[in-house]
């Protein structure tokens, strides 16, 4: 049991560090009767877990009562104090991720977001440029097709007029031939009548 890993010492606060690393620390404290920690601040968040007895832990002038099995978080840079009621043991877990680290991480995230947004804008501009190019090419192709269609229609009208002219000529020649035949027939009829 963690509470058995540290013993009370008369008229003092005993402590035992179980873990110490750059990420954080785990420390056991044993407060003898009448001992406590006056108001102070820490640059990191800390979790206090009561192992034996009870104590009043004040955070930002607000008292909280802890007894065996209870825990409380003491936020970074917020004044807090520990005042045991009799003998008291606790485990203090401190996480080394202070405001500076959070701000640095937030700054890095913001930098990364800006980078992503910049890349997204760059990609968007590239796509818009490509779309503009495609539209330009499409308009060019459309104009080319329209020009070709116009040319074809013009040629078709020209051909139609030529055919109409030829038909008119043929009809004229047919009428001329018809009149010639009719005239020949009339002459032939007159000749027969005289006979």
N, CA, C and O of each residue as an XYZ file, in Angstrom:
780
protein
N       0.838     -1.199      0.000
C       0.000      0.000      0.000
C       0.877      1.255      0.000
O       1.875      1.301      0.720
N       0.529      2.262     -0.785
C       1.360      3.486     -0.827
C       1.511      4.151      0.539
O       2.568      4.700      0.848
N       0.451      4.104      1.366
C       0.555      4.802      2.666
C       1.580      4.150      3.587
O       2.084      4.781      4.516
N       1.890      2.852      3.315
C       2.869      2.154      4.151
C       4.302      2.395      3.665
O       5.263      1.954      4.296
N       4.430      3.090      2.553
C       5.759      3.335      1.984
C       6.437      4.555      2.612
O       7.586      4.869      2.302
N       5.701      5.243      3.509
C       6.272      6.388      4.208
C       5.726      6.406      5.633
O       4.568      6.059      5.866
N       6.568      6.813      6.585
C       6.135      6.829      7.986
C       6.175      8.264      8.521
O       6.911      9.119      8.028
N       5.351      8.491      9.553
C       5.315      9.805     10.194
C       6.606     10.013     10.980
O       7.158      9.085     11.571
N       7.065     11.264     10.966
C       8.226     11.646     11.777
C       7.802     12.814     12.661
O       7.137     13.745     12.207
N       8.190     12.750     13.910
C       7.718     13.714     14.903
C       8.114     15.145     14.543
O       9.264     15.446     14.222
N       7.080     16.029     14.616
C       7.248     17.471     14.424
C       7.840     17.876     13.053
O       8.546     18.878     12.944
N       7.546     17.102     12.050
C       8.067     17.450     10.720
C       7.180     16.893      9.611
O       6.209     16.178      9.859
N       7.548     17.246      8.377
C       6.857     16.696      7.200
C       7.850     15.782      6.499
O       8.887     16.231      6.012
N       7.525     14.506      6.453
C       8.393     13.546      5.773
C       7.945     13.449      4.311
O       6.759     13.549      3.996
N       8.915     13.253      3.444
C       8.566     13.096      2.026
C       9.417     12.008      1.389
O      10.545     11.751      1.811
N       8.850     11.371      0.359
C       9.573     10.327     -0.366
C       9.187     10.403     -1.839
O       8.015     10.268     -2.191
N      10.174     10.618     -2.688
C       9.913     10.719     -4.130
C       9.955      9.328     -4.748
O      10.960      8.623     -4.653
N       8.862      8.946     -5.376
C       8.785      7.637     -6.035
C       9.194      7.728     -7.510
O       9.871      6.844     -8.034
N       8.776      8.801     -8.158
C       9.119      9.008     -9.579
C       9.547     10.454     -9.773
O       8.899     11.377     -9.280
N      10.645     10.638    -10.497
C      11.063     11.999    -10.857
C      11.568     11.963    -12.299
O      12.557     11.296    -12.601
N      10.888     12.680    -13.177
C      11.313     12.749    -14.586
C      10.915     14.103    -15.134
O      10.257     14.894    -14.458
N      11.327     14.365    -16.383
C      10.985     15.654    -16.994
C       9.483     15.773    -17.248
O       8.955     16.877    -17.380
N       8.790     14.613    -17.318
C       7.339     14.637    -17.528
C       6.560     14.938    -16.249
O       5.441     15.448    -16.310
N       7.154     14.620    -15.074
C       6.452     14.872    -13.824
C       7.061     14.109    -12.658
O       8.062     13.407    -12.802
N       6.420     14.267    -11.480
C       6.912     13.586    -10.266
C       5.755     12.970     -9.495
O       4.615     13.426     -9.573
N       6.084     11.907     -8.739
C       5.124     11.294     -7.805
C       5.831     11.269     -6.449
O       6.871     10.631     -6.284
N       5.243     11.975     -5.486
C       5.877     12.109     -4.163
C       4.877     11.789     -3.053
O       3.712     12.184     -3.116
N       5.358     11.057     -2.019
C       4.533     10.765     -0.837
C       4.904     11.770      0.259
O       6.075     12.097      0.453
N       3.867     12.256      0.975
C       4.086     13.168      2.102
C       3.407     12.598      3.345
O       2.315     12.035      3.273
N       4.093     12.758      4.511
C       3.503     12.369      5.802
C       3.616     13.581      6.722
O       4.716     13.953      7.132
N       2.473     14.199      7.045
C       2.446     15.393      7.910
C       2.198     14.961      9.354
O       1.186     14.331      9.659
N       3.129     15.306     10.229
C       2.862     15.037     11.647
C       1.837     16.050     12.146
O       1.588     17.060     11.487
N       1.258     15.790     13.277
C       0.242     16.673     13.852
C       0.795     18.090     13.994
O       1.882     18.281     14.539
N       0.050     19.083     13.505
C       0.463     20.478     13.621
C       1.306     20.963     12.450
O       1.657     22.141     12.382
N       1.634     20.060     11.527
C       2.444     20.446     10.361
C       1.533     20.734      9.153
O       0.418     20.220      9.065
N       2.027     21.552      8.240
C       1.236     21.867      7.050
C       2.059     22.666      6.047
O       3.226     22.977      6.286
N       1.443     22.986      4.940
C       2.098     23.803      3.911
C       1.337     25.114      3.785
O       0.131     25.125      3.535
N       2.051     26.210      3.959
C       1.401     27.513      3.837
C       1.061     27.787      2.363
O       1.495     27.067      1.465
N       0.280     28.837      2.146
C      -0.175     29.144      0.780
C       1.014     29.401     -0.144
O       1.938     30.143      0.189
N       0.961     28.766     -1.310
C       2.024     28.908     -2.311
C       1.438     28.586     -3.694
O       0.277     28.191     -3.799
N       2.234     28.755     -4.740
C       1.810     28.397     -6.104
C       2.845     27.456     -6.702
O       3.989     27.391     -6.252
N       2.413     26.730     -7.731
C       3.321     25.838     -8.460
C       3.100     26.071     -9.954
O       1.988     26.390    -10.376
N       4.143     25.915    -10.746
C       4.002     26.182    -12.189
C       3.297     25.061    -12.965
O       3.043     25.168    -14.165
N       2.987     23.965    -12.219
C       2.354     22.818    -12.891
C       1.085     22.378    -12.173
O       0.915     22.630    -10.980
N       0.196     21.718    -12.914
C      -0.986     21.124    -12.290
C      -0.532     19.981    -11.382
O       0.429     19.274    -11.685
N      -1.246     19.815    -10.257
C      -0.892     18.741     -9.324
C      -2.161     18.060     -8.816
O      -3.187     18.705     -8.600
N      -2.068     16.733     -8.630
C      -3.192     15.975     -8.087
C      -2.794     15.465     -6.708
O      -1.788     14.771     -6.562
N      -3.598     15.816     -5.684
C      -3.336     15.362     -4.308
C      -4.304     14.226     -3.981
O      -5.519     14.377     -4.108
N      -3.753     13.089     -3.559
C      -4.569     11.907     -3.232
C      -4.352     11.558     -1.760
O      -3.233     11.243     -1.354
N      -5.432     11.615     -0.954
C      -5.322     11.360      0.496
C      -5.134      9.869      0.764
O      -5.921      9.042      0.302
N      -4.064      9.526      1.529
C      -3.765      8.118      1.840
C      -4.150      7.747      3.272
O      -4.485      6.600      3.566
N      -4.093      8.768      4.171
C      -4.396      8.494      5.583
C      -4.774      9.795      6.270
O      -4.169     10.834      6.006
N      -5.772      9.749      7.150
C      -6.197     10.936      7.872
C      -7.014     11.868      6.982
O      -7.560     11.462      5.956
N      -7.081     13.125      7.406
C      -7.809     14.116      6.598
C      -7.138     15.475      6.717
O      -6.364     15.731      7.640
N      -7.462     16.360      5.738
C      -6.835     17.678      5.717
C      -7.737     18.669      5.001
O      -8.618     18.306      4.222
N      -7.477     19.942      5.301
C      -8.161     21.019      4.597
C      -7.182     21.557      3.554
O      -6.098     22.038      3.883
N      -7.599     21.461      2.270
C      -6.762     21.999      1.190
C      -7.481     23.215      0.617
O      -8.593     23.120      0.098
N      -6.820     24.344      0.726
C      -7.408     25.602      0.250
C      -6.857     25.931     -1.140
O      -5.644     25.971     -1.346
N      -7.762     26.163     -2.082
C      -7.367     26.546     -3.446
C      -8.060     27.859     -3.776
O      -9.288     27.943     -3.782
N      -7.261     28.880     -4.048
C      -7.792     30.223     -4.347
C      -8.775     30.657     -3.256
O      -9.874     31.125     -3.555
N      -8.371     30.498     -1.978
C      -9.118     30.911     -0.775
C     -10.356     30.056     -0.497
O     -11.098     30.313      0.450
N     -10.571     29.018     -1.349
C     -11.744     28.150     -1.137
C     -11.294     26.854     -0.471
O     -10.450     26.148     -1.022
N     -11.846     26.520      0.723
C     -11.418     25.303      1.414
C     -12.082     24.035      0.850
O     -13.256     24.040      0.480
N     -11.298     22.959      0.798
C     -11.797     21.646      0.368
C     -11.292     20.632      1.389
O     -10.142     20.699      1.824
N     -12.163     19.685      1.772
C     -11.782     18.705      2.797
C     -11.541     17.343      2.163
O     -12.383     16.787      1.459
N     -10.333     16.831      2.454
C      -9.955     15.529      1.908
C      -9.776     14.523      3.033
O      -9.188     14.823      4.073
N     -10.299     13.319      2.802
C     -10.030     12.231      3.721
C      -9.564     11.032      2.902
O      -9.619     11.056      1.673
N      -9.109      9.995      3.576
C      -8.548      8.829      2.900
C      -9.411      8.375      1.714
O     -10.609      8.130      1.856
N      -8.771      8.270      0.541
C      -9.480      7.813     -0.664
C      -9.955      8.951     -1.565
O     -10.331      8.725     -2.715
N      -9.935     10.209     -1.023
C     -10.349     11.364     -1.838
C      -9.165     11.960     -2.577
O      -8.012     11.765     -2.192
N      -9.465     12.696     -3.653
C      -8.394     13.386     -4.382
C      -8.899     14.732     -4.867
O     -10.105     14.963     -4.953
N      -7.969     15.614     -5.182
C      -8.317     16.944     -5.686
C      -7.198     17.437     -6.602
O      -6.027     17.111     -6.408
N      -7.582     18.231     -7.606
C      -6.585     18.804     -8.519
C      -6.290     20.237     -8.099
O      -7.201     21.035     -7.878
N      -5.018     20.544     -7.995
C      -4.593     21.913     -7.677
C      -3.997     22.511     -8.967
O      -2.894     22.137     -9.365
N      -4.724     23.439     -9.621
C      -4.274     23.986    -10.911
C      -2.979     24.787    -10.808
O      -2.664     25.367     -9.769
N      -2.247     24.801    -11.904
C      -0.993     25.552    -11.975
C      -1.233     27.040    -11.750
O      -2.239     27.589    -12.198
N      -0.303     27.688    -11.055
C      -0.294     29.137    -10.826
C      -1.454     29.651     -9.961
O      -1.652     30.861     -9.849
N      -2.218     28.739     -9.352
C      -3.316     29.147     -8.453
C      -2.848     28.913     -7.010
O      -2.416     27.806     -6.687
N      -2.924     29.935     -6.130
C      -2.466     29.765     -4.740
C      -3.234     28.645     -4.022
O      -4.457     28.553     -4.120
N      -2.488     27.796     -3.298
C      -3.127     26.713     -2.541
C      -2.303     26.447     -1.268
O      -1.127     26.798     -1.172
N      -2.974     25.815     -0.303
C      -2.316     25.508      0.987
C      -2.846     24.173      1.499
O      -3.961     23.772      1.167
N      -2.038     23.485      2.311
C      -2.438     22.191      2.884
C      -2.361     22.305      4.404
O      -1.302     22.568      4.974
N      -3.512     22.100      5.044
C      -3.553     22.171      6.514
C      -4.196     20.884      7.059
O      -5.422     20.781      7.102
N      -3.368     19.890      7.482
C      -3.912     18.619      7.980
C      -4.709     18.796      9.278
O      -4.458     19.702     10.073
N      -5.667     17.901      9.456
C      -6.430     17.844     10.713
C      -5.909     16.598     11.427
O      -6.407     15.493     11.211
N      -4.921     16.786     12.263
C      -4.213     15.648     12.859
C      -3.134     15.183     11.893
O      -2.639     15.952     11.069
N      -2.782     13.908     12.011
C      -1.778     13.358     11.103
C      -2.412     13.093      9.733
O      -3.591     12.759      9.616
N      -1.564     13.259      8.692
C      -2.136     13.147      7.343
C      -1.057     12.697      6.349
O       0.064     13.205      6.346
N      -1.430     11.736      5.516
C      -0.538     11.289      4.444
C      -1.215     11.518      3.090
O      -2.420     11.325      2.929
N      -0.404     11.931      2.137
C      -0.971     12.094      0.794
C       0.063     11.771     -0.275
O       1.270     11.808     -0.036
N      -0.448     11.454     -1.463
C       0.404     11.261     -2.640
C       0.190     12.474     -3.542
O      -0.946     12.826     -3.862
N       1.281     13.106     -3.946
C       1.189     14.270     -4.821
C       1.755     13.903     -6.199
O       2.926     13.549     -6.338
N       0.896     13.999     -7.200
C       1.305     13.708     -8.587
C       1.355     15.040     -9.329
O       0.330     15.697     -9.510
N       2.548     15.430     -9.753
C       2.703     16.703    -10.449
C       3.064     16.450    -11.910
O       4.021     15.736    -12.209
N       2.279     17.050    -12.823
C       2.514     16.900    -14.255
C       3.271     18.123    -14.770
O       2.807     19.255    -14.631
N       4.433     17.886    -15.359
C       5.270     18.992    -15.851
C       4.835     19.455    -17.249
O       5.552     19.263    -18.231
N       3.679     20.052    -17.312
C       3.172     20.658    -18.568
C       2.566     21.981    -18.169
O       1.350     22.121    -18.044
N       3.435     22.943    -17.973
C       2.992     24.251    -17.496
C       2.378     25.101    -18.585
O       2.217     24.668    -19.726
N       2.047     26.297    -18.213
C       1.404     27.253    -19.123
C       2.265     27.497    -20.364
O       1.761     27.607    -21.482
N       3.577     27.577    -20.131
C       4.502     27.809    -21.250
C       4.439     26.691    -22.268
O       4.432     26.930    -23.476
N       4.391     25.436    -21.756
C       4.311     24.281    -22.655
C       3.022     24.292    -23.444
O       3.005     24.028    -24.646
N       1.918     24.610    -22.732
C       0.608     24.646    -23.379
C       0.579     25.727    -24.446
O       0.094     25.523    -25.558
N       1.129     26.914    -24.063
C       1.167     28.019    -25.026
C       2.048     27.675    -26.219
O       1.736     28.020    -27.359
N       3.171     26.978    -25.933
C       4.079     26.585    -27.004
C       3.390     25.588    -27.938
O       3.483     25.691    -29.161
N       2.687     24.609    -27.325
C       1.952     23.623    -28.127
C       0.857     24.309    -28.940
O       0.637     24.000    -30.111
N       0.167     25.263    -28.272
C      -0.894     26.004    -28.965
C      -0.309     26.813    -30.116
O      -0.895     26.908    -31.194
N       0.880     27.401    -29.857
C       1.557     28.176    -30.890
C       1.965     27.308    -32.071
O       1.850     27.708    -33.230
N       2.451     26.094    -31.746
C       2.843     25.150    -32.802
C       1.630     24.701    -33.607
O       1.683     24.585    -34.832
N       0.514     24.447    -32.878
C      -0.732     24.050    -33.549
C      -1.226     25.170    -34.458
O      -1.665     24.931    -35.583
N      -1.144     26.407    -33.940
C      -1.577     27.571    -34.732
C      -0.698     27.726    -35.971
O      -1.181     28.042    -37.058
N       0.606     27.496    -35.782
C       1.559     27.581    -36.891
C       1.241     26.517    -37.935
O       1.270     26.774    -39.139
N       0.936     25.313    -37.445
C       0.592     24.198    -38.338
C      -0.706     24.477    -39.087
O      -0.829     24.192    -40.278
N      -1.693     25.054    -38.347
C      -2.970     25.423    -38.973
C      -2.768     26.465    -40.063
O      -3.357     26.376    -41.140
N      -1.916     27.466    -39.769
C      -1.615     28.513    -40.752
C      -0.968     27.915    -41.983
O      -1.274     28.295    -43.113
N      -0.054     26.960    -41.743
C       0.643     26.295    -42.843
C      -0.355     25.537    -43.713
O      -0.308     25.601    -44.941
N      -1.266     24.811    -43.043
C      -2.282     24.038    -43.767
C      -3.211     24.948    -44.560
O      -3.568     24.653    -45.700
N      -3.602     26.074    -43.926
C      -4.486     27.033    -44.605
C      -3.784     27.647    -45.813
O      -4.389     27.848    -46.866
N      -2.481     27.943    -45.638
C      -1.696     28.517    -46.733
C      -1.621     27.537    -47.896
O      -1.784     27.912    -49.057
N      -1.367     26.252    -47.555
C      -1.291     25.209    -48.581
C      -2.645     25.033    -49.262
O      -2.728     24.830    -50.473
N      -3.726     25.116    -48.437
C      -5.089     24.978    -48.978
C      -5.407     26.122    -49.942
O      -5.998     25.913    -51.002
N      -4.997     27.350    -49.547
C      -5.209     28.519    -50.421
C      -4.406     28.378    -51.716
O      -4.889     28.702    -52.801
N      -3.175     27.888    -51.579
C      -2.296     27.681    -52.736
C      -2.922     26.667    -53.691
O      -2.947     26.863    -54.905
N      -3.428     25.573    -53.108
C      -4.077     24.524    -53.898
C      -5.340     25.053    -54.563
O      -5.634     24.731    -55.714
N      -6.091     25.881    -53.812
C      -7.318     26.482    -54.328
C      -7.011     27.386    -55.522
O      -7.705     27.354    -56.538
N      -5.949     28.199    -55.377
C      -5.538     29.098    -56.466
C      -5.110     28.294    -57.689
O      -5.410     28.657    -58.826
N      -4.398     27.190    -57.430
C      -3.943     26.326    -58.518
C      -5.140     25.747    -59.261
O      -5.178     25.724    -60.491
N      -6.126     25.277    -58.476
C      -7.344     24.709    -59.071
C      -8.123     25.761    -59.855
O      -8.625     25.499    -60.948
N      -8.214     26.975    -59.264
C      -8.913     28.071    -59.943
C      -8.221     28.425    -61.256
O      -8.869     28.703    -62.265
N      -6.864     28.408    -61.217
C      -6.074     28.708    -62.416
C      -6.325     27.648    -63.483
O      -6.494     27.956    -64.662
N      -6.344     26.376    -63.033
C      -6.587     25.264    -63.949
C      -7.997     25.344    -64.531
O      -8.207     25.121    -65.723
N      -8.976     25.672    -63.645
C     -10.372     25.814    -64.092
C     -10.495     26.939    -65.108
O     -11.195     26.816    -66.114
N      -9.797     28.044    -64.826
C      -9.815     29.207    -65.728
C      -9.237     28.822    -67.082
O      -9.767     29.192    -68.130
N      -8.123     28.059    -67.038
C      -7.467     27.605    -68.263
C      -8.401     26.691    -69.059
O      -8.530     26.809    -70.277
N      -9.058     25.763    -68.320
C      -9.987     24.828    -68.963
C     -11.160     25.566    -69.603
O     -11.571     25.261    -70.723
N     -11.693     26.554    -68.860
C     -12.814     27.346    -69.374
C     -12.392     28.121    -70.623
O     -13.143     28.225    -71.593
N     -11.156     28.670    -70.576
C     -10.626     29.427    -71.702
C     -10.504     28.520    -72.925
O     -10.890     28.885    -74.036
N      -9.952     27.316    -72.684
C      -9.797     26.338    -73.763
C     -11.157     25.901    -74.299
O     -11.337     25.714    -75.503
N     -12.127     25.739    -73.363
C     -13.486     25.337    -73.748
C     -14.137     26.422    -74.613
O     -14.791     26.128    -75.614
N     -13.943     27.699    -74.201
C     -14.501     28.822    -74.973
C     -13.843     28.886    -76.362
O     -14.507     29.134    -77.369
N     -12.512     28.654    -76.386
C     -11.756     28.667    -77.639
C     -12.272     27.564    -78.572
O     -12.488     27.780    -79.765
N     -12.461     26.379    -77.987
C     -12.971     25.237    -78.751
C     -14.387     25.504    -79.249
O     -14.741     25.166    -80.378
N     -15.209     26.134    -78.356
C     -16.580     26.477    -78.706
C     -16.617     27.454    -79.885
O     -17.405     27.300    -80.818
N     -15.743     28.462    -79.815
C     -15.658     29.453    -80.890
C     -15.223     28.795    -82.195
O     -15.739     29.111    -83.267
N     -14.246     27.854    -82.084
C     -13.750     27.131    -83.251
C     -14.887     26.327    -83.885
O     -15.062     26.325    -85.103
N     -15.660     25.639    -83.023
C     -16.789     24.841    -83.506
C     -17.854     25.722    -84.157
O     -18.411     25.398    -85.206
N     -18.118     26.873    -83.477
C     -19.108     27.813    -84.017
C     -18.667     28.337    -85.388
O     -19.468     28.487    -86.311
N     -17.342     28.612    -85.484
C     -16.779     29.102    -86.744
C     -16.920     28.039    -87.834
O     -17.301     28.326    -88.969
N     -16.595     26.786    -87.445
C     -16.713     25.666    -88.386
C     -18.157     25.450    -88.811
O     -18.449     25.206    -89.982
N     -19.084     25.549    -87.802
C     -20.517     25.392    -88.096
C     -20.986     26.496    -89.043
O     -21.751     26.250    -89.975
N     -20.515     27.708    -88.787
C     -20.882     28.856    -89.624
C     -20.389     28.645    -91.053
O     -21.092     28.919    -92.026
N     -19.137     28.142    -91.143
C     -18.530     27.876    -92.443
C     -19.328     26.803    -93.189
O     -19.609     26.929    -94.381
N     -19.687     25.739    -92.452
C     -20.456     24.643    -93.038
C     -21.822     25.125    -93.517
O     -22.284     24.766    -94.600
N     -22.461     25.955    -92.674
C     -23.774     26.505    -93.039
C     -23.662     27.388    -94.279
O     -24.520     27.363    -95.161
N     -22.575     28.174    -94.326
C     -22.337     29.060    -95.460
C     -22.145     28.236    -96.734
O     -22.705     28.538    -97.788
N     -21.334     27.186    -96.596
C     -21.090     26.295    -97.729
C     -22.377     25.591    -98.153
O     -22.643     25.406    -99.340
N     -23.179     25.197    -97.136
C     -24.456     24.529    -97.416
C     -25.403     25.481    -98.158
O     -26.074     25.082    -99.110
N     -25.450     26.757    -97.704
C     -26.311     27.743    -98.370
C     -25.819     27.986    -99.813
O     -26.611     28.118   -100.746
N     -24.474     28.039    -99.957
C     -23.865     28.247   -101.269
C     -24.224     27.095   -102.215
O     -24.603     27.294   -103.369
N     -24.085     25.881   -101.669
C     -24.410     24.689   -102.436
C     -25.900     24.650   -102.792
O     -26.286     24.258   -103.893
N     -26.726     25.070   -101.818
C     -28.176     25.115   -102.022
C     -28.534     26.097   -103.145
O     -29.357     25.806   -104.013
N     -27.893     27.262   -103.098
C     -28.128     28.274   -104.140
C     -27.692     27.756   -105.506
O     -28.371     27.971   -106.510
N     -26.524     27.055   -105.532
C     -25.999     26.498   -106.765
C     -26.981     25.487   -107.346
O     -27.262     25.478   -108.545
N     -27.500     24.627   -106.448
C     -28.474     23.622   -106.879
C     -29.760     24.266   -107.389
O     -30.340     23.868   -108.399
N     -30.182     25.307   -106.617
C     -31.401     26.021   -107.018
C     -31.204     26.675   -108.391
O     -32.104     26.671   -109.231
N     -29.991     27.245   -108.601
C     -29.660     27.897   -109.866
C     -29.652     26.875   -110.996
O     -30.171     27.119   -112.085
N     -29.038     25.706   -110.702
C     -28.978     24.636   -111.692
C     -30.390     24.119   -112.019
O     -30.735     23.870   -113.174
N     -31.202     23.967   -110.930
C     -32.583     23.506   -111.134
C     -33.362     24.505   -111.994
O     -34.124     24.135   -112.888
N     -33.136     25.794   -111.684
C     -33.820     26.859   -112.416
C     -33.412     26.824   -113.899
O     -34.230     26.983   -114.804
N     -32.086     26.603   -114.098
C     -31.548     26.536   -115.458
C     -32.149     25.347   -116.208
O     -32.549     25.457   -117.367
N     -32.202     24.202   -115.507
C     -32.760     22.989   -116.106
C     -34.224     23.183   -116.464
O     -34.688     22.767   -117.526
N     -34.951     23.839   -115.529
C     -36.374     24.089   -115.762
C     -36.560     25.024   -116.955
O     -37.458     24.848   -117.778
N     -35.669     26.034   -117.019
C     -35.717     27.003   -118.115
C     -35.450     26.300   -119.441
O     -36.143     26.522   -120.435
N     -34.411     25.433   -119.431
C     -34.063     24.680   -120.630
C     -35.185     23.705   -121.011
O     -35.469     23.483   -122.188
N     -35.808     23.137   -119.980
C     -36.920     22.218   -120.223
C     -38.101     22.957   -120.859
O     -38.733     22.473   -121.798
N     -38.381     24.168   -120.302
C     -39.476     24.963   -120.860
C     -39.160     25.364   -122.311
O     -40.030     25.336   -123.181
N     -37.881     25.739   -122.547
C     -37.418     26.142   -123.876
C     -37.575     24.982   -124.862
O     -38.037     25.145   -125.992
N     -37.161     23.783   -124.371
C     -37.268     22.575   -125.175
C     -38.727     22.230   -125.454
O     -39.096     21.792   -126.544
N     -39.531     22.446   -124.431
C     -40.964     22.174   -124.553
C     -41.587     23.093   -125.599
O     -42.362     22.656   -126.450
N     -41.235     24.361   -125.521
C     -41.764     25.345   -126.490
C     -41.308     24.992   -127.908
O     -42.071     25.108   -128.867
N     -40.026     24.552   -128.019
C     -39.467     24.180   -129.314
C     -40.251     23.016   -129.905
O     -40.605     23.020   -131.084
N     -40.509     22.036   -129.077
C     -41.271     20.859   -129.517
C     -42.691     21.242   -129.932
O     -43.231     20.793   -130.943
N     -43.275     22.124   -129.062
C     -44.642     22.568   -129.373
C     -44.669     23.300   -130.725
O     -45.591     23.122   -131.521
N     -43.643     24.121   -130.966
C     -43.541     24.898   -132.213
C     -43.376     23.951   -133.402
O     -44.007     24.118   -134.445
N     -42.506     22.949   -133.215
C     -42.259     21.955   -134.263
C     -43.542     21.178   -134.574
O     -43.851     20.884   -135.728
N     -44.264     20.862   -133.520
C     -45.528     20.122   -133.663
C     -46.541     20.953   -134.441
O     -47.280     20.455   -135.291
N     -46.540     22.256   -134.106
C     -47.488     23.169   -134.795
C     -47.152     23.257   -136.292
O     -48.045     23.210   -137.138
N     -45.863     23.383   -136.605
C     -45.417     23.461   -137.994
C     -45.793     22.174   -138.733
O     -46.266     22.189   -139.869
N     -45.557     21.051   -138.027
C     -45.868     19.745   -138.606
C     -47.369     19.604   -138.884
O     -47.767     19.022   -139.893
N     -48.176     20.128   -138.004
C     -49.642     20.054   -138.125
C     -50.094     20.922   -139.316
O     -50.976     20.535   -140.083
N     -49.482     22.078   -139.446
C     -49.813     22.986   -140.550
C     -49.498     22.339   -141.890
O     -50.263     22.445   -142.849
N     -48.364     21.672   -141.931
C     -47.932     21.002   -143.157
C     -48.906     19.925   -143.576
O     -49.225     19.802   -144.758
N     -49.369     19.169   -142.654
C     -50.339     18.101   -142.909
C     -51.646     18.689   -143.388
O     -52.297     18.133   -144.272
N     -52.042     19.838   -142.795
C     -53.317     20.467   -143.159
C     -53.280     20.921   -144.593
O     -54.280     20.779   -145.298
N     -52.155     21.471   -145.065
C     -52.000     21.970   -146.436
C     -52.113     20.817   -147.443
O     -52.666     20.971   -148.532
N     -51.591     19.699   -147.058
C     -51.633     18.541   -147.930
C     -53.077     18.076   -148.114
O     -53.326     17.101   -148.823
